[in-house]
Amino acid sequence: MRITVNGEAREVTEGQSVAALLADLGIQAERVAVELNLKIVDRRAFTGTPLNDGDRVEVIGFIGGGRHDDDER
């Protein structure tokens, strides 16, 4: 079946879970947020959330950073 991941068409197995998709993409689930058809998927539900033909998935990665107290201004 065909889904869209971050704007790109992708073929996946019928009923594949969000967790399996992330594994196929080589993405660590604990480092991303997933939006499925404009709704955020709770990370605890990744394994039990199946994908369906035509779904739109956005995977948003977290980027670390920030300022340390000892950084110069």
Stockholm file with secondary structure:
# STOCKHOLM 1.0

chainA/1-73         MRITVNGEAREVTEGQSVAALLADLGIQAERVAVELNLKIVDRRAFTGTPLNDGDRVEVIGFIGGGRHDDDER
#=GR chainA/1-73 SS CEEEETTEEEECCTTCBHHHHHHHHTCCGGGEEEEETTEEECGGGTTTCBCCTTCEEEEEECCCCCCCTTSCC
#=GC SS_cons        CEEEETTEEEECCTTCBHHHHHHHHTCCGGGEEEEETTEEECGGGTTTCBCCTTCEEEEEECCCCCCCTTSCC
//
